[in-house]
Amino acid sequence: MANKEFPLIFERSRDGRTSYNLPALDVPETDLNAELGDTFVRKAPAELPEVSELEVMRHYTGLSNRNYGVDSGFYPLGSCTMKYNPKINEDVARMPGFSHVHPYQEPNQVQGAMEMLYDLQASLREITGMYDVSLQSAAGAQGEWTALLMIRAFHHANGDQKRDKVIVPDSAHGTNPASATLAGFDVISVKTNENGLVDIEDLKSVVGDDTAVLMLTNPNTLGLFETEILEIAEIVHGAGGKLYYDGANLNAIMGYARPGDMGFDAVHLNLHKTFTGPHGGGGPGSGPVGVSEELAPFLPKPVLMKKDEEYVFEYDRPQSIGRIKPYYGNFGINLRAYTYIRTMGPVGLKKVSEYAVLNANYMKAKLQDHYDLPYTQHCKHEFVLSGRSQKKLGVRTMDIAKRLLDFGFHPPTVYFPLNVEEAIMIEPTETESKETLDEFIDTMIQIADEAKNNPEIVQEAPHTTVLKRLDETTAARKPVLRYIKK
Ligand SMILES: *Cc1c(COP(=O)(O)O)cnc(C)c1O
């Protein structure tokens, strides 16, 4: 059905149609078989679509019109910080001095680009309160994994080989246990108490001399600030473990609280969330890692340093965990984050936190009479509702999410965190106007009313989109990523 309405570029293809006009070959043709050997030379021509330039334009413009992004509407996807990405970031990323540099250029030719990275590291050190920062990792999850390798290297360097457990709260982002598993640790879950915070008694019972690290998000995934953080740090450090801060979402605390001051030994940031790198659709991202002085010798190499007046990449780091990404990180995303930080300044970043928290609390206050609110205290940049009452009427959280599409909104995060039944996790961000927040609130209230009075309209949503309900499980488990000509 979708194909009939909107053919694939391959289906638009007609033999011999082209979008280019190249001059005739004026050098001798190479005999590829002689140069490369039979095995490497393609037998049949590559099956590429043959289309005119106009058809290419219409095809991709048509696709982009079907897309939904922050530039087209409200996108309150909790734990994702879909804030507006200022266009000045794009201007700067396109400056030839940045966009034309090559990672294999000699450092003496790219001192300006290195200075930008160095200054970004310095800003992130200040924002997080950490001793040193590496910009290498390309995503939050990779930052987590990088820091876990460093923490293990630290324990091993201290002759502490037996610390093979990573403690993770049951509300944690899925990447935390996943990174820990990939890094070769066993994952131990710690419970959330009735206030939505780490259960201190449960924590005490799982911490021990096999604890490598506790991974924590603060504010946590319920949008709540872990007020006992200093005690938590004491418990974990007391047992010889380290503390890891999942700083993917720093939107609530920038300029107000710093992981370094809370006692954390390592942290990652998502520059593609808090620091306005465009995201969604899988990248590119940037997940820098900040560490304490103790962990600094283990940072990925090369380490960007300033020596005398020169910026250098230092490779002589005997305790380094090595390189975790080719080149020096996702330069373009780091540059956009640098531009954002410089545009906002320290006062601006503080204001970001203030508005992000204000907007979330405003929406929470307006919606809490219409949906269940499992944790009632003030939230930080996001909050979690439950569709428990609607479920009793036969309307699931998934239906509510689909119904929002009819009103032109991207749905919030649903069914996450896992410890809230029928979870609806809303993160408005600081960049939205009060009018937009009010429109979304009114729509959510209307859907709650529909669930009571006209449940079918919600259960059968969406009614207005090009495609209706998709089989998301099959799409995730058996993705069809290649065009195969029938
Ligand atoms: C987004 C997010 C991550 C993962 O970041 P990626 O860049 O998608 O790998 C980790 N933790 C939290 C809390 C997040 O919100």
The ligand as an ORCA input file, in Angstrom:
! r2SCAN-3c Opt
* xyz 0 1
  C      19.696      8.908     25.413
  C      20.175      8.330     26.651
  C      21.251      7.425     26.651
  C      21.890      6.871     25.397
  O      22.428      7.825     24.537
  P      22.717      7.444     23.014
  O      23.442      8.623     22.464
  O      21.397      7.216     22.375
  O      23.554      6.213     23.001
  C      21.697      6.974     27.882
  N      21.116      7.342     29.029
  C      20.072      8.192     29.073
  C      19.489      8.578     30.379
  C      19.565      8.699     27.889
  O      18.522      9.530     27.906
*
